[in-house]
């Protein structure tokens, strides 16, 4: 038991600024998307509930996540300056809606991907522009209820949701409620030279909850793509909030082409409501 306690204390020293991410059958400890300061207190003095949480993560690796600062968009809007956020939307009359609810400084690179896809597909993008503190504006997808996003979703049959997760690997985690199309886009990405895997339905980051904003369209059908930090960084020569828009590279455009080709062949005009 003492050995387990010592192991827990070692883990606690690392757990601030990190999270367990479950990828189907694999688990990996990933750094958080936000910068954190080193702990200033002795982990031996941790309270019992935190020790229990750490033990649970050690024995059964599940996510340890910082709670969102706000419970919903109304609360976020009431407490944040309007200069800290931006909503971008473009209607193209397509079956699919490109959705990026964690753009700007939250999940870097998703804004640029969404805006590029907006040239061909209906798109909604929420961006956090607050620096520092972009993650203050993060609303988990099951709590994201910005009115304009909900209105756009009601007019579309399918959602392609773009997200980012923390990992230095160049990898894509694929989820969503349309399991056939999720499997198909996983194969398309792998065939195009990317590393992609299909997450089991119901697992974290799988985007399969009916409460997920992506699934509130006409049909409830969606694909969710979680792009690793490593992959997103590879798409830009400068991976900063201000530097990304002007430094998109060949990897970026090849990824856009892969997504566009898939959507045109498998989603657009396929009668998803029937």
BAMARGU-684782 format. One record per residue: residue number from 1; x negated, y negated, z of N, C-alpha, C in turn; residue in three letters. Coordinates in steps of 0.2 Angstrom, whole numbers, plus 5000, padded with zeros to 4 digits. Atoms other than C-alpha are relative to their C-alpha. Layout:
residues N
SITE tordo  n.X  n.Y  n.Z ca.X ca.Y ca.Z  c.X  c.Y  c.Z senu
SITE   NUM    X    Y    Z    X    Y    Z    X    Y    Z  ALA
...
//
This chain:
residues 274
SITE tordo  n.X  n.Y  n.Z ca.X ca.Y ca.Z  c.X  c.Y  c.Z senu
SITE     1 4996 5006 5000 5000 5000 5000 4996 4994 5000  UNK
SITE     2 5004 5006 5000 4986 4988 5004 4997 4999 4993  UNK
SITE     3 5003 5000 5007 4978 4992 4987 5005 4996 4995  UNK
SITE     4 4995 5003 5004 4995 4987 4979 5000 4993 5001  UNK
SITE     5 4999 5007 4998 4996 4971 4989 4994 4996 4997  UNK
SITE     6 5006 5004 5002 4978 4966 4984 5001 4999 4992  UNK
SITE     7 4999 5000 5008 4983 4970 4965 5005 4994 4999  UNK
SITE     8 4995 5005 5001 4998 4959 4967 4997 4993 5001  UNK
SITE     9 5003 5006 4999 4988 4945 4974 4995 4998 4994  UNK
SITE    10 5004 5001 5006 4976 4946 4959 5005 4998 4994  UNK
SITE    11 4995 5002 5006 4991 4945 4947 5003 4994 5001  UNK
SITE    12 4997 5007 4998 4998 4930 4956 4996 4995 4998  UNK
SITE    13 5004 5005 5002 4983 4921 4953 5000 4998 4992  UNK
SITE    14 5000 5001 5007 4985 4923 4934 5007 4999 4998  UNK
SITE    15 4993 5000 5003 5004 4923 4933 5003 4993 4999  UNK
SITE    16 4998 5007 5001 5006 4904 4934 4997 4998 4993  UNK
SITE    17 5002 5001 5007 5006 4899 4916 5000 5006 4996  UNK
SITE    18 5000 4994 5004 5009 4916 4910 5007 5004 5000  UNK
SITE    19 4994 4996 4999 5023 4928 4906 4999 5006 4996  UNK
SITE    20 5000 4993 5003 5026 4946 4902 5005 4999 4994  UNK
SITE    21 4995 4999 5006 5034 4948 4884 5000 5007 4998  UNK
SITE    22 4999 4993 5002 5041 4964 4880 5002 5000 4992  UNK
SITE    23 4999 4999 5007 5040 4969 4861 5002 5007 4999  UNK
SITE    24 4998 4994 5001 5050 4984 4859 4997 5005 5005  UNK
SITE    25 5003 4995 4995 5039 4998 4867 4994 4997 5003  UNK
SITE    26 5006 5003 4997 5024 4986 4870 5001 4995 5004  UNK
SITE    27 5000 5005 4996 5021 4974 4883 4994 4996 5000  UNK
SITE    28 5006 5003 5000 5009 4960 4883 5001 4993 5005  UNK
SITE    29 5000 5006 4995 5005 4946 4896 4997 4994 4996  UNK
SITE    30 5002 5006 5005 5005 4929 4886 5000 4994 5004  UNK
SITE    31 5000 5006 4997 5001 4912 4891 5006 4996 4998  UNK
SITE    32 4994 5004 5001 5016 4900 4893 4998 4995 4994  UNK
SITE    33 5001 5005 5006 5019 4887 4879 4998 4993 5003  UNK
SITE    34 5001 5006 4998 5016 4873 4891 4993 5000 5005  UNK
SITE    35 5006 5000 4996 5000 4868 4900 5001 5000 5007  UNK
SITE    36 4999 5000 4993 4999 4871 4918 4993 4999 5004  UNK
SITE    37 5006 5001 4996 4987 4866 4932 4998 5006 5004  UNK
SITE    38 5002 4995 4995 4977 4878 4943 5004 5000 5006  UNK
SITE    39 4997 5000 4993 4986 4884 4959 4995 4997 5005  UNK
SITE    40 5004 5003 4994 4980 4874 4974 5001 5003 5006  UNK
SITE    41 4999 4997 4993 4986 4886 4987 4998 5007 5000  UNK
SITE    42 5003 4993 4999 4980 4903 4993 5006 5005 4999  UNK
SITE    43 4994 4995 5002 4991 4917 4985 5001 5004 5006  UNK
SITE    44 4999 4996 4994 4989 4926 5002 5006 4998 5004  UNK
SITE    45 4994 5003 4996 5002 4914 5009 5006 5000 4996  UNK
SITE    46 4993 5000 5004 5015 4917 4995 5005 5003 5004  UNK
SITE    47 4994 4997 4996 5032 4921 5002 5002 5007 4997  UNK
SITE    48 4998 4993 5001 5039 4938 5002 5004 5001 4993  UNK
SITE    49 4996 4999 5007 5052 4935 4987 4995 5000 4994  UNK
SITE    50 5004 5000 5005 5038 4930 4976 4995 5006 4999  UNK
SITE    51 5003 4994 5000 5028 4945 4981 5004 5006 4997  UNK
SITE    52 4995 4995 5003 5043 4956 4976 5000 4999 4993  UNK
SITE    53 5000 5002 5008 5044 4947 4959 4994 5003 4997  UNK
SITE    54 5006 4998 5003 5026 4950 4956 4999 5008 4999  UNK
SITE    55 5000 4992 5000 5027 4969 4961 5005 5002 4995  UNK
SITE    56 4996 4997 5006 5042 4971 4949 4997 4999 4994  UNK
SITE    57 5003 5001 5006 5033 4963 4935 4994 5005 4999  UNK
SITE    58 5005 4995 5000 5018 4975 4939 5002 5007 4998  UNK
SITE    59 4997 4993 5001 5028 4991 4940 5004 5000 4994  UNK
SITE    60 4996 5000 5006 5040 4986 4926 5000 4994 4997  UNK
SITE    61 5001 5007 5003 5034 4972 4915 5006 4997 4996  UNK
SITE    62 4995 5003 5003 5048 4961 4912 4998 4992 5000  UNK
SITE    63 5002 5007 5001 5048 4942 4908 5000 4997 5007  UNK
SITE    64 4999 5004 4994 5044 4930 4922 5000 4993 4997  UNK
SITE    65 4999 5006 5004 5050 4914 4915 5002 4994 5005  UNK
SITE    66 4998 5006 4996 5051 4896 4922 5007 4998 4997  UNK
SITE    67 4993 5001 5002 5069 4891 4922 5000 4993 4996  UNK
SITE    68 4999 5006 5004 5075 4877 4910 5001 4995 5005  UNK
SITE    69 4999 5006 4996 5075 4860 4918 5008 4998 5000  UNK
SITE    70 4993 5002 5000 5093 4857 4912 5004 5006 4998  UNK
SITE    71 4996 4994 5001 5108 4869 4911 5003 4999 4993  UNK
SITE    72 4996 5001 5007 5116 4862 4895 4997 4993 4997  UNK
SITE    73 5002 5006 5004 5114 4848 4882 5003 4994 5003  UNK
SITE    74 4998 5006 4997 5125 4836 4891 4996 4998 5006  UNK
SITE    75 5005 5001 4995 5114 4837 4906 4994 4997 4998  UNK
SITE    76 5006 5002 5003 5099 4835 4896 5000 4993 4997  UNK
SITE    77 4999 5006 5003 5106 4820 4886 5000 4994 5006  UNK
SITE    78 4999 5005 4994 5111 4811 4903 4993 4998 5003  UNK
SITE    79 5006 5001 4996 5093 4813 4910 4994 4998 4996  UNK
SITE    80 5006 5002 5004 5081 4810 4895 5002 4994 4996  UNK
SITE    81 5000 5005 5004 5077 4795 4885 5002 5002 4993  UNK
SITE    82 4998 4997 5007 5085 4796 4867 4993 5000 4996  UNK
SITE    83 5006 4999 5004 5067 4793 4861 4996 5006 5001  UNK
SITE    84 5003 4993 4998 5062 4810 4869 5002 5005 4995  UNK
SITE    85 4997 4994 5004 5072 4820 4856 5003 4997 4994  UNK
SITE    86 4998 5001 5006 5078 4821 4839 5004 5005 4997  UNK
SITE    87 4997 4995 5003 5091 4830 4829 5000 4999 4992  UNK
SITE    88 5000 5000 5008 5089 4834 4810 5005 5005 4998  UNK
SITE    89 4995 4996 5003 5103 4841 4800 5001 4999 4992  UNK
SITE    90 5000 5001 5007 5105 4844 4781 5005 5005 4998  UNK
SITE    91 4995 4995 5002 5120 4852 4773 4999 5001 4992  UNK
SITE    92 5001 4999 5007 5117 4861 4757 5005 5005 4997  UNK
SITE    93 4994 4996 5003 5133 4871 4755 4998 5008 4999  UNK
SITE    94 5002 4993 5000 5124 4888 4758 5003 5004 5005  UNK
SITE    95 4997 4996 4996 5130 4903 4766 4996 5000 5007  UNK
SITE    96 5005 5000 4994 5115 4903 4778 4999 4993 5003  UNK
SITE    97 5002 5006 4996 5111 4890 4791 4993 5002 5003  UNK
SITE    98 5006 5000 4996 5093 4888 4796 5000 4996 5006  UNK
SITE    99 5000 5003 4994 5092 4885 4814 4994 5000 5004  UNK
SITE   100 5007 5000 4997 5077 4879 4824 5002 4995 5007  UNK
SITE   101 4998 5003 4994 5083 4874 4842 4994 4998 5005  UNK
SITE   102 5005 5002 4995 5066 4872 4850 4994 4997 4996  UNK
SITE   103 5005 5003 5005 5056 4861 4837 4996 4995 5004  UNK
SITE   104 5005 5005 4997 5044 4847 4840 4995 5003 5004  UNK
SITE   105 5005 4998 4995 5033 4850 4855 5001 5006 5004  UNK
SITE   106 4998 4994 4996 5042 4865 4862 4997 5006 4997  UNK
SITE   107 5003 4994 5004 5038 4879 4849 4997 4997 4993  UNK
SITE   108 5003 5004 5006 5026 4870 4837 5000 5004 4994  UNK
SITE   109 4999 4997 5006 5028 4873 4819 5007 5002 4997  UNK
SITE   110 4993 4998 5002 5046 4878 4819 5004 4994 4996  UNK
SITE   111 4997 5006 5004 5051 4860 4814 4998 5000 4993  UNK
SITE   112 5003 5001 5007 5040 4860 4799 5003 5005 4995  UNK
SITE   113 4997 4994 5004 5046 4877 4793 5008 4998 4999  UNK
SITE   114 4992 5001 5001 5065 4872 4796 5001 4994 4995  UNK
SITE   115 4999 5006 5005 5062 4855 4786 4999 5002 4993  UNK
SITE   116 5002 4997 5006 5054 4864 4772 5006 5004 4997  UNK
SITE   117 4995 4995 5002 5068 4877 4771 5006 4995 4998  UNK
SITE   118 4994 5005 5001 5081 4862 4772 5000 4998 4992  UNK
SITE   119 5000 5002 5007 5076 4858 4754 5005 5005 4996  UNK
SITE   120 4996 4996 5004 5086 4873 4748 5006 5003 5004  UNK
SITE   121 4995 4997 4996 5097 4879 4763 5002 4995 5006  UNK
SITE   122 4998 5004 4994 5108 4870 4776 4996 5002 5006  UNK
SITE   123 5005 4999 4995 5098 4867 4791 5002 4995 5006  UNK
SITE   124 5000 5004 4994 5099 4861 4809 4994 5001 5004  UNK
SITE   125 5006 5000 4997 5084 4856 4819 5000 4996 5006  UNK
SITE   126 5001 5004 4994 5082 4850 4837 4993 4999 5002  UNK
SITE   127 5007 5001 4999 5065 4842 4841 4999 4996 5007  UNK
SITE   128 5002 5003 4994 5057 4838 4858 4994 4995 4998  UNK
SITE   129 5006 5005 5002 5046 4822 4855 4997 4997 5007  UNK
SITE   130 5003 5003 4993 5042 4819 4874 4993 5003 5001  UNK
SITE   131 5007 4998 4999 5023 4819 4877 4998 4996 5006  UNK
SITE   132 4999 4993 4999 5019 4826 4889 5007 5002 5002  UNK
SITE   133 4994 4998 4997 5033 4836 4895 5005 5003 4995  UNK
SITE   134 4995 4998 5005 5041 4843 4879 5004 5006 5002  UNK
SITE   135 4996 4994 4998 5046 4859 4887 5006 4998 5005  UNK
SITE   136 4994 5002 4996 5058 4849 4899 5006 5000 4996  UNK
SITE   137 4994 5001 5004 5069 4848 4884 5002 5007 4997  UNK
SITE   138 4999 4993 5003 5069 4867 4881 5007 5002 5003  UNK
SITE   139 4994 4996 4998 5087 4875 4882 5000 5007 4997  UNK
SITE   140 5000 4994 5003 5087 4893 4881 5006 5002 4995  UNK
SITE   141 4995 5000 5005 5097 4899 4866 5007 5002 5002  UNK
SITE   142 4993 4998 4998 5111 4906 4876 5003 4994 5004  UNK
SITE   143 4997 5006 4997 5113 4889 4884 5000 4994 4996  UNK
SITE   144 5000 5006 5005 5110 4878 4869 5007 4999 4997  UNK
SITE   145 4993 5002 5002 5126 4869 4866 5001 4993 4997  UNK
SITE   146 5000 5007 5003 5122 4853 4856 5006 5000 4995  UNK
SITE   147 4994 5000 5004 5138 4848 4848 5000 5001 4992  UNK
SITE   148 5001 5000 5008 5132 4845 4830 4998 5007 4998  UNK
SITE   149 5003 4993 5002 5123 4862 4830 5007 5005 5000  UNK
SITE   150 4994 4995 5000 5140 4871 4835 5004 4998 4994  UNK
SITE   151 4996 5002 5006 5149 4861 4822 4998 5003 4993  UNK
SITE   152 5003 4998 5006 5137 4866 4808 5001 5008 5000  UNK
SITE   153 5000 4993 4999 5137 4884 4814 5007 5003 4998  UNK
SITE   154 4993 4998 5002 5156 4885 4812 5002 5000 4992  UNK
SITE   155 4999 5001 5008 5154 4881 4793 4996 5005 4996  UNK
SITE   156 5004 4995 5004 5142 4895 4789 5001 5007 5002  UNK
SITE   157 4999 4993 4999 5142 4913 4788 4994 5004 5003  UNK
SITE   158 5006 4996 4998 5124 4918 4793 4995 4995 5002  UNK
SITE   159 5005 5004 4997 5110 4911 4803 4994 5003 5000  UNK
SITE   160 5007 4998 5000 5092 4912 4801 4997 4996 5006  UNK
SITE   161 5002 5003 4994 5085 4907 4818 4992 5000 5001  UNK
SITE   162 5007 5000 4999 5067 4901 4820 4997 4998 5007  UNK
SITE   163 5003 5001 4993 5057 4902 4836 4993 5002 5000  UNK
SITE   164 5007 4998 4999 5040 4904 4843 4999 5003 5007  UNK
SITE   165 5002 4997 4993 5032 4914 4857 4992 5000 5000  UNK
SITE   166 5007 5002 4998 5015 4913 4865 4996 5007 4999  UNK
SITE   167 5005 4995 5001 5002 4925 4858 4995 4998 4995  UNK
SITE   168 5006 5002 5005 4985 4923 4849 5001 5004 4994  UNK
SITE   169 4999 4996 5006 4990 4937 4837 5004 4997 4995  UNK
SITE   170 4996 5003 5006 4997 4933 4820 5005 5005 4999  UNK
SITE   171 4995 4995 5000 5013 4942 4822 5007 4997 5000  UNK
SITE   172 4993 5002 5000 5032 4941 4820 5005 5005 5003  UNK
SITE   173 4996 4996 4997 5045 4948 4831 5007 4999 4997  UNK
SITE   174 4993 5001 5004 5062 4951 4822 5006 5003 5004  UNK
SITE   175 4994 4998 4997 5079 4952 4830 5006 4997 4996  UNK
SITE   176 4993 5003 5003 5097 4946 4827 5005 5005 5001  UNK
SITE   177 4994 4995 5000 5114 4954 4826 5001 5004 4994  UNK
SITE   178 5000 4996 5006 5113 4960 4808 4994 5004 5000  UNK
SITE   179 5006 4995 4999 5102 4975 4811 4998 5002 4993  UNK
SITE   180 5002 4998 5006 5102 4980 4793 4995 4995 4997  UNK
SITE   181 5004 5006 5003 5096 4963 4787 4993 4999 5004  UNK
SITE   182 5006 5001 4996 5084 4962 4802 4995 5005 4998  UNK
SITE   183 5005 4995 5002 5076 4978 4797 4997 4999 4993  UNK
SITE   184 5002 5001 5007 5075 4973 4779 4995 4994 5000  UNK
SITE   185 5005 5006 5000 5066 4956 4783 4994 5002 5003  UNK
SITE   186 5006 4998 4997 5054 4965 4794 4996 5004 4995  UNK
SITE   187 5003 4997 5005 5050 4976 4779 4997 4995 4995  UNK
SITE   188 5002 5005 5004 5049 4961 4768 4993 4996 5002  UNK
SITE   189 5005 5004 4997 5037 4952 4779 4993 5005 5000  UNK
SITE   190 5005 4995 5000 5026 4968 4781 4997 5001 4993  UNK
SITE   191 5003 4999 5007 5025 4970 4762 4997 4994 4997  UNK
SITE   192 5003 5006 5002 5020 4952 4760 4994 4999 5003  UNK
SITE   193 5007 5001 4997 5005 4955 4771 5000 4997 5007  UNK
SITE   194 4999 5002 4993 5012 4949 4788 5001 5006 5004  UNK
SITE   195 4999 4995 4995 5012 4959 4804 5007 4998 5003  UNK
SITE   196 4993 5001 4997 5031 4961 4809 5002 5006 5003  UNK
SITE   197 4996 4994 4997 5041 4972 4820 5007 4998 5002  UNK
SITE   198 4993 5000 4999 5059 4975 4823 5001 5001 5008  UNK
SITE   199 4999 4999 4993 5064 4973 4842 5007 5004 5001  UNK
SITE   200 4994 4997 4998 5077 4984 4850 5005 4996 5002  UNK
SITE   201 4994 5004 4999 5094 4977 4851 5001 4999 5008  UNK
SITE   202 4999 5001 4992 5097 4970 4869 4994 4998 5003  UNK
SITE   203 5006 5002 4996 5079 4967 4873 4998 4992 5000  UNK
SITE   204 5001 5007 5000 5072 4950 4877 4997 4998 4993  UNK
SITE   205 5003 5003 5006 5068 4939 4862 5004 5003 4994  UNK
SITE   206 4996 4997 5006 5080 4950 4851 5005 4996 4997  UNK
SITE   207 4995 5005 5003 5093 4936 4849 5006 5004 4999  UNK
SITE   208 4994 4996 5002 5107 4949 4850 5006 4998 5005  UNK
SITE   209 4995 5002 4996 5117 4941 4864 5006 4996 4996  UNK
SITE   210 4995 5004 5003 5134 4935 4858 5000 4992 5002  UNK
SITE   211 5001 5007 4997 5130 4919 4869 4995 4996 4996  UNK
SITE   212 5005 5004 5004 5115 4915 4858 5003 4995 4995  UNK
SITE   213 4997 5005 5005 5118 4899 4848 5000 5003 4993  UNK
SITE   214 5000 4998 5007 5113 4908 4832 5006 5004 4998  UNK
SITE   215 4995 4995 5001 5127 4920 4834 5007 4997 5000  UNK
SITE   216 4994 5003 4999 5141 4907 4835 5002 4997 4993  UNK
SITE   217 4997 5002 5007 5144 4906 4816 5006 5003 4998  UNK
SITE   218 4993 4997 5002 5159 4912 4806 5000 5008 5001  UNK
SITE   219 5000 4993 5000 5153 4930 4806 4997 5003 5007  UNK
SITE   220 5004 4997 4994 5142 4932 4822 4994 5003 4997  UNK
SITE   221 5006 4997 5003 5128 4938 4810 4994 4996 5000  UNK
SITE   222 5006 5005 5000 5110 4932 4812 4994 5005 4999  UNK
SITE   223 5007 4997 4999 5092 4936 4810 4996 4995 5004  UNK
SITE   224 5004 5004 4996 5080 4929 4823 4993 5002 4999  UNK
SITE   225 5007 4999 5001 5062 4927 4820 4996 4996 5005  UNK
SITE   226 5005 5003 4995 5049 4924 4834 4993 5000 4997  UNK
SITE   227 5007 5001 5003 5033 4918 4827 4995 4999 5005  UNK
SITE   228 5005 5001 4995 5017 4920 4837 4997 4993 4999  UNK
SITE   229 5004 5006 5001 5007 4905 4841 4994 5001 4995  UNK
SITE   230 5006 4998 5005 4992 4913 4831 5003 4999 4993  UNK
SITE   231 4998 5001 5007 5003 4914 4816 5002 4993 4998  UNK
SITE   232 4998 5006 5002 5010 4897 4817 4994 4995 5000  UNK
SITE   233 5006 5004 5001 4993 4889 4820 4997 5001 4993  UNK
SITE   234 5003 4998 5007 4987 4898 4804 5003 4996 4994  UNK
SITE   235 4996 5004 5005 5000 4888 4794 4998 4993 4999  UNK
SITE   236 5002 5007 5001 4992 4871 4797 4992 4999 5002  UNK
SITE   237 5007 5001 4998 4975 4864 4797 4999 4996 5006  UNK
SITE   238 5000 5003 4993 4979 4853 4812 5006 5002 5003  UNK
SITE   239 4994 4997 4997 4991 4861 4824 5001 4995 5006  UNK
SITE   240 4998 5005 4995 4996 4845 4834 5007 4997 4998  UNK
SITE   241 4994 5002 5001 5013 4837 4835 5000 4995 4994  UNK
SITE   242 5000 5004 5005 5008 4823 4824 4996 5002 4993  UNK
SITE   243 5004 4998 5006 4995 4832 4813 5003 5006 4996  UNK
SITE   244 4997 4994 5004 5006 4847 4807 5003 4998 4994  UNK
SITE   245 4996 5002 5006 5017 4838 4795 4995 4999 4994  UNK
SITE   246 5004 5002 5006 5002 4832 4784 4995 5006 4998  UNK
SITE   247 5006 4995 5001 4991 4848 4785 5003 5007 4999  UNK
SITE   248 4997 4994 5002 5003 4862 4779 4995 5003 4995  UNK
SITE   249 5005 4997 5005 4992 4875 4770 5003 5006 4996  UNK
SITE   250 4997 4995 5005 4994 4890 4758 5004 5005 5004  UNK
SITE   251 4996 4996 4995 4999 4901 4773 5007 4998 5001  UNK
SITE   252 4994 5003 4998 5013 4890 4777 5005 5001 4994  UNK
SITE   253 4996 5000 5006 5020 4889 4759 5001 5008 4998  UNK
SITE   254 4998 4993 5002 5018 4908 4756 5005 5003 5005  UNK
SITE   255 4995 4998 4995 5028 4911 4772 5007 4998 4998  UNK
SITE   256 4993 5003 5002 5042 4899 4766 5002 5004 4994  UNK
SITE   257 4998 4997 5006 5042 4908 4749 5002 5007 5002  UNK
SITE   258 4997 4994 4998 5044 4925 4758 5007 5000 5003  UNK
SITE   259 4993 5001 4997 5059 4919 4768 5005 4998 4995  UNK
SITE   260 4995 5003 5005 5067 4910 4753 5002 5006 4995  UNK
SITE   261 4999 4994 5004 5065 4926 4742 5005 5005 5003  UNK
SITE   262 4996 4996 4997 5073 4936 4755 5007 4998 5001  UNK
SITE   263 4993 5003 5000 5088 4924 4758 5003 5001 4994  UNK
SITE   264 4997 5000 5006 5091 4923 4740 5002 5007 4997  UNK
SITE   265 4999 4993 5002 5091 4942 4737 5005 5003 5005  UNK
SITE   266 4996 4996 4995 5100 4947 4753 5005 4997 5004  UNK
SITE   267 4995 5004 4996 5111 4933 4760 5004 4996 4996  UNK
SITE   268 4996 5005 5004 5116 4920 4748 5005 5003 4995  UNK
SITE   269 4995 4998 5005 5132 4924 4738 5002 5008 5001  UNK
SITE   270 4998 4993 4999 5134 4941 4746 5006 5002 5004  UNK
SITE   271 4994 4999 4998 5151 4939 4753 5000 5003 5007  UNK
SITE   272 5001 4997 4993 5147 4941 4772 5006 5000 5004  UNK
SITE   273 4994 5000 4996 5164 4937 4778 5005 5006 4998  UNK
SITE   274 4996 4995 5002 5171 4952 4769 4998 5007 5003  UNK
//
